[in-house]
Amino acid sequence: MTSRLRVHHVSRYSYDQPVSVSFNEARLTPLATPWQTPLESMLHIDEATWQHHYVDYWGTYVRAFEARRPHSELVIEATSVVEIDATLLPQPRLATS
């Protein structure tokens, strides 16, 4: 049995005073697994002046970005659609003593 989920996430950072530069990394893209298939993924960053992406040691898609204009708020918005196959979810293992 499969189902599709839309995941929406917003991170908002507000500063007391404008900052001139900020460097950040975002890990907001769903991971592909045997039970989860990402179908669509978008990341929007209002103040980003450049972006770069890479896959980290654990297989996570990472978006590195920098905001080089003065700003007093940084908003990161991620929206993804994933397909889940519940029949393929790993079963929890019970601890044995």
N, C-alpha and C positions, 0 to 999 in steps of 0.2 A: 504494500500500500504506500503510495507516494503522495506527498502534499507539497505545495509551494508556499513559501513564507516571504513576506516583504519585511525587511529589517531597516529601520530608520534610526539614526543616532546623530545627536548634535552635541558637540563640546563647545562651550563658550568660556573664554578667558577674558576677564576685564581687569585692566590695570588702573591704579590710582592716578598715574601720570602717563602720558604717551611714551612709548618705547620706540627706539629708532630701528632696532634689528632684533629679530628672534629666529632661532634655528630650532626645528622640531622634527619629530618622527611620528608617524601615525600608523598604527596597526589595526585597521578597521575593515579589511577585506576578508570575507569568510574563507576559511580553509577548505580545500577540496579533500574529501575523505570518501571511503567506500559508501557511506550512507548519506553524504551531503554533497550536492553538486551546485556550485555557484553558477547562476545563469546570467547574472547582470550585476555589476558593481560600479558605483560612481562615488567619487570623493570630490567635494567642492570646498575650497579654502579661499575665503574672501581676500585676504591680504598677501597671498603667496606671490613672490616675484619669480621664483623658479622652483621646479620640482624634479625629483629623481626617485627612481624606485629600484628595489632589490629584494631578493628573497633571503631571509636570515637563516641562521643555523637550524632552526626548528621547522623550516619550510613556510614561514609566515611571510606574506607579501607586505613589504614596508614601503611607505611613501615618506621620503625625506623632503623637507621644504624649508624655505627661508622667506621671511617677510622683511624686506629692507626699506620699507617706507615707514615713517612715523605712524603709529596706530595705538589706540587706547583699548581696543578689543580685538580678539582673534576668534573667529568662528569657523569650526570645522564641521562639515555636514557629510555624512556617509549614508548612502541608500543602496541596499543590495536585495536581490531576489535569489533565493536558494530553493532547490528541490531536495526534499528529505525523503528517504526510503526507510521507514521505521522498522522494516523487517531486517535491515542490515545493521541496526544499532548494536554496538557491543553490549554484552550482558555483564552486569556487575559480578565481580568475583567475591565470594564470601571468604572472610578471613578464617583460617583454621589455626587452632592452637596446638 
